[in-house]
Amino acid sequence: MPWSANRAERHWAKRFWLDALAWQGTVTPLVMPRVLLFGLYGLLVGLVHEVLDWRALGSGPVQFTAAFLALLLVLRTNGGYERWWEARKLWGGIVNQSRNLAIAGLAYGPRDTEWRERFVRWTAAFSHVARRSLRGERELSELLPLLRDPDAVDRLARAQHMPSFVAQILAGLLREAVEHGEMDRVAFLAVDRERVQLIDHVGGCERILRTPLPQVHTTKLRRFIVLYLMALPIAVVGTWWFPGLVTILVAYPLLAIDQIAVELENPFSPRNLSHLPLGAICDTIQGNLLALLAAEAVLPVSRDWDSATRFSQPQHTDG
């Protein structure tokens, strides 16, 4: 145990420096041009001060304004993180409901092998379609080996709302099972409830996608940032290089936090940093659901109570 703890401590110590010095996958490359621009402006102010030699304002107004600006940045960043975390919880719901729907369909649905395979594969397709829909994509190459029906994939790609198309297919399969007397209506209501919740989760994701943070808040905040960084070097003039250095050191965290909020605002787009790993989530769902089919092929689960319990009861023999 002590050896494992020491190795974990070394790992996190190393990870600290890797994160602190990371360049790829961070907001630093995105904000650095603006940081350098403000630094050049601060340097210019310092050079002009060498000629005009005005009296510095002092740190009082700067500190008061910085506290107010930090509060606005915290509110904006919290708003972006709440969107990211809500999207993650909704996709966690999609994972759970996909599993529940497939398990319930296999437990209470028809024993027909073709129906069961179609139901599970269309359930697995829902997450892929939801991911593509949230990203505004229509290319569904991953569904061709999953559904094994190019015509269905083509019709799905042309649907106005692809997740609803998949949900309709699943509803049709459930209705077919009920109409043929292979699923009782009580079980149907339980299974269909899982299908409905999948659409509810996608609707929550679409609400996040189509309702961005208020533009008026973003505009005013960035205006305050620009005004603050333009006034900062005038207030802290000293030697000719000092305003430029201070402006760079202050501009970097301010602009970086603002950019972090932008990256968190849309958690579905792969163009944004720290977007949700929807591809990996969808692959996990598909793997779990197809594993249910594979397990059923090896060891079928009987719906006959007598058959299911016959092997668990003790066998009585004469003598």
Buried (B, 14 or more C-beta within 10 A) or exposed (E): EEEEEEEEEEEEEEEEEEEEEEEEEBBBEBBBEBBBEBBEBBBBBBEBBEEEEEEEBEEEEBEEBBEEBEEBBEEBBEBBBEBBEBBBEBBEBBBBBBBBBBBBBBEBBBEBEEBBBBBBBBBBBBBBBBBBBBBEEEEBEBBEEBBEBEEBBEEBBEBEBBBBBBBEBBEEBBEBBBEEEBBEEEBBEEBBEBBEBBBEBBEBBBEBBEEEBEEEEBEEBBEBBEEBBBBBBBBBBEEBEBBBBBBBEBBBEBBBBBBBBBBBBBBBBEEBBBBBEBEEBBBBBBEBBBEBBEEBEEEEEEEEEEEEEEEEEEEEEEE
